[in-house]
């Protein structure tokens, strides 16, 4: 068995958010893109032991989603759609995934460092999977 990778998990999250008709970027949005959209910031994840044999085939990682909108209401609407899309187990090829576990979030905020200003809401989920 090979060590699990983070990218197939990020691809699975991107797929469910895209299916929810959200525009998704990884690690940042291109300059000049108009909201609404979602930016994903995944950590690299951790291969976790699946047994006392220390076979590191389970995956555990945390993914942050930043929902960006032209208004506070739009950012919250995008986050609501993220929450709904991430309410079922992810489809990661060759793996069985748990449903993403909501961890925490931050209040919606206004970003005046860009023109025009945008609003964003942040939430984090724990992703977990094991080989099928």
C-alpha atoms as an extended CHARMM CRD file, in Angstrom:
* protein
*
       132  EXT
         1         1  UNK       CA              0.0000000000        0.0000000000        0.0000000000  PROA      1               0.0000000000
         2         2  UNK       CA              1.2060000000        3.4600000000       -0.7840000000  PROA      2               0.0000000000
         3         3  UNK       CA              1.1870000000        6.5400000000        1.4080000000  PROA      3               0.0000000000
         4         4  UNK       CA             -1.9950000000        8.6010000000        0.8200000000  PROA      4               0.0000000000
         5         5  UNK       CA             -1.6850000000       11.9070000000       -1.0240000000  PROA      5               0.0000000000
         6         6  UNK       CA             -3.4020000000       15.2140000000       -0.3210000000  PROA      6               0.0000000000
         7         7  UNK       CA             -4.1150000000       16.2400000000       -3.9280000000  PROA      7               0.0000000000
         8         8  UNK       CA             -6.7970000000       13.5820000000       -4.6540000000  PROA      8               0.0000000000
         9         9  UNK       CA             -8.6320000000       14.7930000000       -1.5470000000  PROA      9               0.0000000000
        10        10  UNK       CA             -8.4040000000       18.4280000000       -2.6680000000  PROA      10              0.0000000000
        11        11  UNK       CA             -9.5960000000       17.3770000000       -6.1320000000  PROA      11              0.0000000000
        12        12  UNK       CA            -12.6030000000       15.6580000000       -4.5210000000  PROA      12              0.0000000000
        13        13  UNK       CA            -13.4900000000       18.8220000000       -2.5880000000  PROA      13              0.0000000000
        14        14  UNK       CA            -13.0760000000       20.9060000000       -5.7530000000  PROA      14              0.0000000000
        15        15  UNK       CA            -15.3670000000       18.5140000000       -7.6220000000  PROA      15              0.0000000000
        16        16  UNK       CA            -18.2170000000       18.7440000000       -5.1010000000  PROA      16              0.0000000000
        17        17  UNK       CA            -17.9370000000       22.5370000000       -4.8870000000  PROA      17              0.0000000000
        18        18  UNK       CA            -17.8660000000       22.8430000000       -8.6790000000  PROA      18              0.0000000000
        19        19  UNK       CA            -20.9370000000       20.5840000000       -8.8510000000  PROA      19              0.0000000000
        20        20  UNK       CA            -22.5860000000       23.0830000000       -6.4860000000  PROA      20              0.0000000000
        21        21  UNK       CA            -21.8810000000       25.6620000000       -9.2170000000  PROA      21              0.0000000000
        22        22  UNK       CA            -19.1680000000       27.4620000000       -7.2740000000  PROA      22              0.0000000000
        23        23  UNK       CA            -15.9820000000       28.8160000000       -8.8160000000  PROA      23              0.0000000000
        24        24  UNK       CA            -13.0340000000       27.3060000000       -6.9500000000  PROA      24              0.0000000000
        25        25  UNK       CA             -9.3720000000       28.3310000000       -6.7600000000  PROA      25              0.0000000000
        26        26  UNK       CA             -6.5170000000       26.6460000000       -4.9400000000  PROA      26              0.0000000000
        27        27  UNK       CA             -4.1560000000       28.7020000000       -2.7840000000  PROA      27              0.0000000000
        28        28  UNK       CA             -5.4190000000       32.0960000000       -3.9640000000  PROA      28              0.0000000000
        29        29  UNK       CA             -7.5530000000       33.7320000000       -6.6210000000  PROA      29              0.0000000000
        30        30  UNK       CA             -6.1120000000       35.2870000000       -9.7690000000  PROA      30              0.0000000000
        31        31  UNK       CA             -5.8490000000       39.0600000000       -9.6080000000  PROA      31              0.0000000000
        32        32  UNK       CA             -8.8800000000       40.9000000000      -10.9150000000  PROA      32              0.0000000000
        33        33  UNK       CA            -11.3640000000       38.0160000000      -10.5950000000  PROA      33              0.0000000000
        34        34  UNK       CA            -14.8320000000       39.2030000000       -9.6080000000  PROA      34              0.0000000000
        35        35  UNK       CA            -16.6520000000       37.4410000000       -6.7630000000  PROA      35              0.0000000000
        36        36  UNK       CA            -18.3440000000       35.1800000000       -5.8840000000  PROA      36              0.0000000000
        37        37  UNK       CA            -15.7960000000       32.3800000000       -5.5640000000  PROA      37              0.0000000000
        38        38  UNK       CA            -14.1550000000       30.0180000000       -3.0750000000  PROA      38              0.0000000000
        39        39  UNK       CA            -10.4360000000       29.7030000000       -2.3420000000  PROA      39              0.0000000000
        40        40  UNK       CA             -9.1770000000       26.4270000000       -0.8670000000  PROA      40              0.0000000000
        41        41  UNK       CA             -6.1610000000       26.3250000000        1.4390000000  PROA      41              0.0000000000
        42        42  UNK       CA             -5.3710000000       22.6820000000        2.2880000000  PROA      42              0.0000000000
        43        43  UNK       CA             -2.6710000000       21.5770000000        4.6680000000  PROA      43              0.0000000000
        44        44  UNK       CA             -0.4240000000       18.7740000000        3.3220000000  PROA      44              0.0000000000
        45        45  UNK       CA             -2.1920000000       16.1760000000        5.4420000000  PROA      45              0.0000000000
        46        46  UNK       CA             -0.7610000000       13.4100000000        7.5570000000  PROA      46              0.0000000000
        47        47  UNK       CA             -0.4840000000        9.7270000000        6.7040000000  PROA      47              0.0000000000
        48        48  UNK       CA             -1.7810000000        8.0060000000        9.8380000000  PROA      48              0.0000000000
        49        49  UNK       CA             -1.2380000000        4.4130000000       10.9460000000  PROA      49              0.0000000000
        50        50  UNK       CA             -4.1350000000        2.0880000000       10.2270000000  PROA      50              0.0000000000
        51        51  UNK       CA             -2.9180000000       -0.6650000000       12.5360000000  PROA      51              0.0000000000
        52        52  UNK       CA             -0.2830000000       -1.5890000000       15.0880000000  PROA      52              0.0000000000
        53        53  UNK       CA              1.9260000000       -2.5550000000       12.1260000000  PROA      53              0.0000000000
        54        54  UNK       CA              2.3220000000        1.2140000000       11.5410000000  PROA      54              0.0000000000
        55        55  UNK       CA              1.1540000000        0.9540000000        7.9270000000  PROA      55              0.0000000000
        56        56  UNK       CA              0.4670000000        4.6190000000        7.2230000000  PROA      56              0.0000000000
        57        57  UNK       CA             -2.4330000000        4.2270000000        4.8300000000  PROA      57              0.0000000000
        58        58  UNK       CA             -5.0230000000        6.4790000000        6.4640000000  PROA      58              0.0000000000
        59        59  UNK       CA             -5.1670000000       10.1490000000        5.5190000000  PROA      59              0.0000000000
        60        60  UNK       CA             -5.9940000000       13.0170000000        7.8940000000  PROA      60              0.0000000000
        61        61  UNK       CA             -5.8630000000       16.6360000000        6.7420000000  PROA      61              0.0000000000
        62        62  UNK       CA             -7.4520000000       20.0280000000        7.2930000000  PROA      62              0.0000000000
        63        63  UNK       CA             -8.8340000000       22.1900000000        4.5240000000  PROA      63              0.0000000000
        64        64  UNK       CA             -9.7830000000       25.8500000000        4.8270000000  PROA      64              0.0000000000
        65        65  UNK       CA            -12.3750000000       27.3220000000        2.4820000000  PROA      65              0.0000000000
        66        66  UNK       CA            -12.5740000000       31.0790000000        2.0820000000  PROA      66              0.0000000000
        67        67  UNK       CA            -15.8640000000       32.2050000000        0.5320000000  PROA      67              0.0000000000
        68        68  UNK       CA            -15.5480000000       35.5780000000       -1.2040000000  PROA      68              0.0000000000
        69        69  UNK       CA            -18.4440000000       37.8210000000       -2.1730000000  PROA      69              0.0000000000
        70        70  UNK       CA            -19.1470000000       41.3620000000       -3.2750000000  PROA      70              0.0000000000
        71        71  UNK       CA            -21.3760000000       41.7330000000       -0.2030000000  PROA      71              0.0000000000
        72        72  UNK       CA            -21.4470000000       40.1000000000        3.2170000000  PROA      72              0.0000000000
        73        73  UNK       CA            -24.6540000000       38.3220000000        2.2210000000  PROA      73              0.0000000000
        74        74  UNK       CA            -23.0440000000       36.9290000000       -0.9230000000  PROA      74              0.0000000000
        75        75  UNK       CA            -20.0150000000       35.6310000000        1.0240000000  PROA      75              0.0000000000
        76        76  UNK       CA            -22.3250000000       33.9380000000        3.5330000000  PROA      76              0.0000000000
        77        77  UNK       CA            -24.4110000000       32.4530000000        0.7170000000  PROA      77              0.0000000000
        78        78  UNK       CA            -21.2710000000       30.9960000000       -0.8610000000  PROA      78              0.0000000000
        79        79  UNK       CA            -20.2590000000       29.5400000000        2.5110000000  PROA      79              0.0000000000
        80        80  UNK       CA            -23.7360000000       28.0550000000        2.9680000000  PROA      80              0.0000000000
        81        81  UNK       CA            -23.3260000000       26.3330000000       -0.4160000000  PROA      81              0.0000000000
        82        82  UNK       CA            -19.8870000000       25.0520000000        0.6330000000  PROA      82              0.0000000000
        83        83  UNK       CA            -21.3300000000       23.6450000000        3.8620000000  PROA      83              0.0000000000
        84        84  UNK       CA            -24.1010000000       21.8900000000        1.9500000000  PROA      84              0.0000000000
        85        85  UNK       CA            -21.7220000000       20.4840000000       -0.6890000000  PROA      85              0.0000000000
        86        86  UNK       CA            -19.3660000000       19.1450000000        1.9920000000  PROA      86              0.0000000000
        87        87  UNK       CA            -22.1200000000       17.4020000000        3.9470000000  PROA      87              0.0000000000
        88        88  UNK       CA            -21.5170000000       13.9850000000        2.3450000000  PROA      88              0.0000000000
        89        89  UNK       CA            -18.4520000000       11.7060000000        2.1850000000  PROA      89              0.0000000000
        90        90  UNK       CA            -15.9800000000       12.6680000000       -0.5330000000  PROA      90              0.0000000000
        91        91  UNK       CA            -15.3870000000       10.4410000000       -3.5570000000  PROA      91              0.0000000000
        92        92  UNK       CA            -11.6210000000        9.8240000000       -3.6110000000  PROA      92              0.0000000000
        93        93  UNK       CA            -10.5210000000        7.1330000000       -6.0810000000  PROA      93              0.0000000000
        94        94  UNK       CA             -9.4050000000        3.9560000000       -4.3240000000  PROA      94              0.0000000000
        95        95  UNK       CA            -10.3140000000        5.2670000000       -0.8760000000  PROA      95              0.0000000000
        96        96  UNK       CA            -13.1990000000        5.2810000000        1.5580000000  PROA      96              0.0000000000
        97        97  UNK       CA            -13.7630000000        8.7500000000        2.9710000000  PROA      97              0.0000000000
        98        98  UNK       CA            -15.5310000000        9.9960000000        6.0290000000  PROA      98              0.0000000000
        99        99  UNK       CA            -17.8680000000       12.9310000000        5.7150000000  PROA      99              0.0000000000
       100       100  UNK       CA            -15.7890000000       16.1450000000        6.1040000000  PROA      100             0.0000000000
       101       101  UNK       CA            -15.9280000000       17.2600000000        9.7370000000  PROA      101             0.0000000000
       102       102  UNK       CA            -16.6530000000       20.9560000000       10.2630000000  PROA      102             0.0000000000
       103       103  UNK       CA            -14.0770000000       22.3610000000       12.6860000000  PROA      103             0.0000000000
       104       104  UNK       CA            -14.4440000000       26.1040000000       13.0350000000  PROA      104             0.0000000000
       105       105  UNK       CA            -14.8170000000       29.3700000000       11.1820000000  PROA      105             0.0000000000
       106       106  UNK       CA            -14.3720000000       33.1080000000       11.3580000000  PROA      106             0.0000000000
       107       107  UNK       CA            -16.9010000000       35.9230000000       11.1850000000  PROA      107             0.0000000000
       108       108  UNK       CA            -17.5530000000       37.4740000000        7.8080000000  PROA      108             0.0000000000
       109       109  UNK       CA            -15.1580000000       40.3600000000        7.1890000000  PROA      109             0.0000000000
       110       110  UNK       CA            -14.6410000000       43.1510000000        4.7010000000  PROA      110             0.0000000000
       111       111  UNK       CA            -11.3350000000       43.3840000000        2.8210000000  PROA      111             0.0000000000
       112       112  UNK       CA            -10.5660000000       46.9850000000        1.9030000000  PROA      112             0.0000000000
       113       113  UNK       CA             -7.0990000000       46.1000000000        0.5810000000  PROA      113             0.0000000000
       114       114  UNK       CA             -8.5940000000       45.2910000000       -2.8320000000  PROA      114             0.0000000000
       115       115  UNK       CA            -10.5730000000       47.4930000000       -5.1940000000  PROA      115             0.0000000000
       116       116  UNK       CA            -13.4890000000       47.1840000000       -5.0930000000  PROA      116             0.0000000000
       117       117  UNK       CA            -13.6500000000       45.8390000000       -1.5210000000  PROA      117             0.0000000000
       118       118  UNK       CA            -14.8610000000       42.2640000000       -1.0140000000  PROA      118             0.0000000000
       119       119  UNK       CA            -16.2560000000       40.3110000000        1.8970000000  PROA      119             0.0000000000
       120       120  UNK       CA            -15.0700000000       36.8980000000        2.9700000000  PROA      120             0.0000000000
       121       121  UNK       CA            -16.0970000000       34.1250000000        5.3250000000  PROA      121             0.0000000000
       122       122  UNK       CA            -13.7660000000       31.3210000000        6.4250000000  PROA      122             0.0000000000
       123       123  UNK       CA            -14.4330000000       27.7630000000        7.5880000000  PROA      123             0.0000000000
       124       124  UNK       CA            -12.2530000000       24.6860000000        8.1010000000  PROA      124             0.0000000000
       125       125  UNK       CA            -12.9680000000       20.9800000000        7.7020000000  PROA      125             0.0000000000
       126       126  UNK       CA            -11.0760000000       17.8520000000        8.6930000000  PROA      126             0.0000000000
       127       127  UNK       CA            -10.7440000000       15.3380000000        5.8490000000  PROA      127             0.0000000000
       128       128  UNK       CA            -10.1720000000       11.6420000000        6.5710000000  PROA      128             0.0000000000
       129       129  UNK       CA             -9.9300000000        8.5510000000        4.4000000000  PROA      129             0.0000000000
       130       130  UNK       CA             -8.5800000000        5.0230000000        4.2880000000  PROA      130             0.0000000000
       131       131  UNK       CA             -7.8850000000        2.5430000000        1.4880000000  PROA      131             0.0000000000
       132       132  UNK       CA            -10.8860000000        0.6400000000        0.1400000000  PROA      132             0.0000000000
